Amino acid sequence: MFYDVRVYTEIMARVKKRMDISALLTIAKYGCNDRMVRISSSRLASDIKTSQQTAARRIKEFEMEGYIERVIMPKGQMLRLTSKGMGILLQTYHDLARIFDSRNGGKRNTYVITGEVSSGMGEGTYYTGLPEYRRQFIDKFGFAPSPGTLNLKLKTEEDIKNRQALQHLNGIMIKGFTHENRTFGDVKGFRATIDGIKGAVIIPARTHHGSSTLEVIAPENIRDSINLKDGDVVTVRIYIDGEEDGHNR
């Protein structure tokens, strides 16, 4: 029988990815999402219906990929999912939810994050004004952003975790570039609304902001439009899978 090596390789890669997701999900079911848990490779092997050697190899691969943390103990090992590992599962969850929601006529997935308005360092005005970024914002989001970003400081653990989740989910990619001998990084974005204003949440690959800050851009100055000042609390609705109703170009 003749096999196309390229096609075979692609098929096997998909099969391995599905097996990896299954194993990672099984590890999460042990309660490893927020604490270290003692898990043997034989237990994982039994639950995912594979050999102990394969389970042990998968655990080691997860560790090397940064999906789990592993601590070797005198009598076993302790495992915990990293934020990267949780991000893989979150993306899988949203992918599946989109499939079933579309079949059932349900609404698409969103995140809701609340934060306090905070003044930035003024860097957003410079970056959003760069032609290379602006062209892509117009092309991908359908609007030219008003200069600067609206920065929100996140106060609750839930809001910070949701912001961290965005870091690992697929978004709308704005590609980096070189400008005047300086390299600018990629920016991932998600369509969003804030108090009825349609805009986007952006997550630059290079930023001094941590996961407790959310940056929002819009075609209008959000502060002026809804009369915001530092310390005001606002809520952003973020659309994980693209355009929400009425938000297309």
C-alpha positions as CSV (number, residue, x, y, z in Angstrom):
1,M,0.0,0.0,0.0
2,F,1.3,3.5,-0.9
3,Y,1.4,6.2,1.8
4,D,2.0,9.9,1.2
5,V,4.6,10.6,3.9
6,R,3.5,14.2,4.4
7,V,-0.2,13.4,4.8
8,Y,0.7,10.5,7.1
9,T,2.9,12.8,9.2
10,E,0.1,15.4,9.5
11,I,-2.4,12.7,10.5
12,M,-0.2,11.3,13.2
13,A,0.5,14.8,14.5
14,R,-3.2,15.4,14.9
15,V,-3.7,12.0,16.6
16,K,-0.8,12.8,19.0
17,K,-2.3,16.2,19.8
18,R,-5.7,14.7,20.6
19,M,-3.9,12.1,22.9
20,D,-1.9,14.9,24.5
21,I,-5.1,16.9,25.2
22,S,-6.7,13.8,26.7
23,A,-3.7,13.2,29.0
24,L,-3.5,16.8,30.0
25,L,-7.3,16.9,30.7
26,T,-6.9,13.7,32.8
27,I,-4.1,15.3,34.9
28,A,-6.3,18.4,35.4
29,K,-9.1,16.1,36.7
30,Y,-6.8,15.0,39.5
31,G,-7.1,18.5,40.9
32,C,-3.7,19.7,39.6
33,N,-5.0,23.0,38.3
34,D,-4.3,24.9,41.5
35,R,-2.1,22.7,43.7
36,M,0.6,20.0,43.6
37,V,-0.9,16.5,43.5
38,R,0.9,13.2,43.8
39,I,0.3,11.3,40.6
40,S,2.0,8.1,39.4
41,S,2.6,7.3,35.8
42,S,0.9,4.0,36.3
43,R,-2.3,5.8,37.4
44,L,-2.2,8.1,34.4
45,A,-1.6,5.1,32.1
46,S,-4.6,3.2,33.5
47,D,-6.9,6.2,33.1
48,I,-5.8,7.1,29.5
49,K,-5.6,3.5,28.4
50,T,-1.9,3.3,27.5
51,S,1.3,1.8,28.8
52,Q,3.1,3.1,31.8
53,Q,6.2,3.9,29.7
54,T,4.0,6.0,27.3
55,A,2.4,7.8,30.2
56,A,5.7,8.5,31.8
57,R,7.0,9.9,28.5
58,R,4.0,12.1,28.1
59,I,4.5,13.6,31.6
60,K,8.1,14.3,30.8
61,E,7.0,15.9,27.5
62,F,4.4,18.1,29.2
63,E,7.1,19.2,31.7
64,M,9.5,20.1,28.8
65,E,6.8,22.0,27.0
66,G,6.0,24.0,30.1
67,Y,2.4,22.6,30.5
68,I,3.1,21.2,34.0
69,E,5.4,21.6,36.9
70,R,6.9,18.4,38.3
71,V,8.7,17.7,41.6
72,I,10.4,14.3,42.0
73,M,9.9,12.9,45.5
74,P,11.5,9.9,47.2
75,K,8.3,7.9,46.7
76,G,6.8,9.3,43.5
77,Q,6.2,12.7,41.8
78,M,4.0,15.7,42.4
79,L,2.4,17.5,39.4
80,R,0.7,20.8,38.9
81,L,-0.7,22.4,35.7
82,T,1.0,25.7,34.7
83,S,-0.9,28.7,33.3
84,K,0.3,27.6,29.9
85,G,-1.2,24.1,30.4
86,M,-4.5,25.6,31.6
87,G,-4.4,27.8,28.5
88,I,-4.3,24.8,26.2
89,L,-7.3,23.3,28.0
90,L,-9.1,26.7,27.9
91,Q,-8.6,27.0,24.2
92,T,-9.9,23.4,23.7
93,Y,-12.9,24.3,25.8
94,H,-13.7,27.4,23.8
95,D,-13.3,25.5,20.5
96,L,-15.7,22.8,21.6
97,A,-18.1,25.4,23.0
98,R,-18.2,27.1,19.6
99,I,-19.1,23.9,17.9
100,F,-21.9,23.0,20.2
101,D,-23.2,26.5,20.6
102,S,-23.4,26.9,16.9
103,R,-25.5,23.7,16.7
104,N,-27.8,24.8,19.4
105,G,-28.1,28.4,18.4
106,G,-26.4,29.6,21.5
107,K,-24.4,32.7,22.0
108,R,-20.7,32.8,21.5
109,N,-18.2,32.7,24.3
110,T,-17.2,35.9,26.1
111,Y,-15.1,36.9,29.1
112,V,-16.2,39.7,31.3
113,I,-13.5,41.6,33.1
114,T,-13.9,44.5,35.5
115,G,-11.2,47.0,36.5
116,E,-10.4,50.5,37.7
117,V,-9.4,53.2,35.2
118,S,-5.7,54.0,35.6
119,S,-3.4,56.5,33.9
120,G,-0.6,54.9,32.0
121,M,2.9,56.2,31.0
122,G,1.7,57.6,27.7
123,E,3.4,54.9,25.7
124,G,0.1,53.7,24.2
125,T,-0.3,57.0,22.2
126,Y,3.1,56.3,20.5
127,Y,2.4,52.7,19.7
128,T,-1.1,53.1,18.5
129,G,0.1,55.9,16.2
130,L,2.7,53.8,14.4
131,P,1.5,53.3,10.8
132,E,2.4,49.6,10.7
133,Y,0.2,48.9,13.7
134,R,-2.6,51.2,12.6
135,R,-2.9,49.6,9.2
136,Q,-3.3,46.2,10.8
137,F,-5.8,47.5,13.4
138,I,-7.9,48.9,10.6
139,D,-7.7,45.7,8.6
140,K,-8.3,43.3,11.5
141,F,-10.6,45.2,13.8
142,G,-12.3,47.5,11.3
143,F,-11.3,50.8,12.9
144,A,-8.4,53.2,13.4
145,P,-7.8,53.5,17.2
146,S,-8.0,56.8,19.0
147,P,-4.5,57.6,20.2
148,G,-3.5,55.8,23.4
149,T,-5.1,52.9,25.4
150,L,-7.5,52.8,28.2
151,N,-5.7,51.0,31.1
152,L,-7.7,49.1,33.7
153,K,-6.2,47.8,36.9
154,L,-7.6,44.5,37.9
155,K,-8.3,44.0,41.6
156,T,-10.0,40.6,42.0
157,E,-8.5,37.2,41.6
158,E,-11.1,36.2,39.1
159,D,-10.5,39.2,36.9
160,I,-6.7,38.6,37.0
161,K,-7.2,34.9,36.1
162,N,-9.4,35.8,33.2
163,R,-6.7,38.2,32.0
164,Q,-4.2,35.4,32.3
165,A,-6.4,33.1,30.3
166,L,-6.5,35.6,27.4
167,Q,-2.7,35.3,27.3
168,H,-3.0,31.6,26.2
169,L,-6.1,31.8,24.0
170,N,-6.1,32.3,20.2
171,G,-6.8,35.9,19.3
172,I,-6.6,38.2,16.4
173,M,-2.9,38.6,15.6
174,I,-1.2,41.9,14.8
175,K,2.2,41.1,13.5
176,G,5.3,42.8,14.7
177,F,7.7,44.8,12.4
178,T,10.9,46.8,12.2
179,H,10.6,50.6,12.2
180,E,13.6,53.0,12.0
181,N,16.0,50.2,13.1
182,R,13.8,49.3,16.1
183,T,11.9,46.0,16.4
184,F,8.3,46.0,17.6
185,G,6.6,42.8,18.8
186,D,3.4,41.0,17.9
187,V,0.2,42.1,19.5
188,K,-2.7,39.8,20.2
189,G,-6.2,41.2,20.3
190,F,-9.8,40.3,21.0
191,R,-12.9,42.3,20.0
192,A,-14.6,43.9,23.0
193,T,-17.2,46.3,24.1
194,I,-17.1,48.7,27.1
195,D,-20.2,50.6,28.0
196,G,-21.6,50.2,24.5
197,I,-18.4,51.4,22.8
198,K,-17.0,48.8,20.4
199,G,-13.2,48.4,20.5
200,A,-10.6,45.7,21.3
201,V,-8.5,44.4,24.1
202,I,-4.9,44.1,23.2
203,I,-2.1,42.0,24.7
204,P,1.3,43.1,23.4
205,A,4.0,40.4,23.4
206,R,6.4,43.0,24.9
207,T,5.0,45.1,27.7
208,H,5.9,46.3,31.1
209,H,2.3,45.7,32.2
210,G,1.6,42.5,34.1
211,S,-1.5,40.3,34.2
212,S,-3.2,42.8,36.6
213,T,-3.6,45.4,33.8
214,L,-6.0,45.3,30.8
215,E,-5.4,47.5,27.8
216,V,-8.3,48.6,25.6
217,I,-8.4,50.5,22.3
218,A,-11.3,52.0,20.5
219,P,-12.1,54.3,17.5
220,E,-13.0,57.0,20.0
221,N,-11.4,58.3,23.2
222,I,-13.2,56.1,25.8
223,R,-12.4,58.4,28.7
224,D,-14.0,61.4,27.0
225,S,-16.9,59.5,25.6
226,I,-18.2,58.2,28.8
227,N,-16.6,60.7,31.1
228,L,-14.2,58.4,33.0
229,K,-11.5,59.4,35.5
230,D,-8.9,57.5,37.4
231,G,-10.4,55.1,39.9
232,D,-13.7,54.7,38.1
233,V,-14.8,51.0,37.8
234,V,-15.8,49.8,34.3
235,T,-16.6,46.4,32.8
236,V,-15.3,45.1,29.5
237,R,-17.0,42.3,27.6
238,I,-14.4,40.4,25.5
239,Y,-15.4,38.2,22.6
240,I,-13.1,35.1,22.4
241,D,-14.1,33.8,19.0
242,G,-14.1,36.9,16.8
243,E,-16.9,39.2,15.9
244,E,-19.9,39.6,18.1
245,D,-23.2,40.6,16.6
246,G,-23.0,44.0,15.0
247,H,-19.3,44.4,15.6
248,N,-18.1,43.5,12.1
249,R,-16.6,45.9,9.7
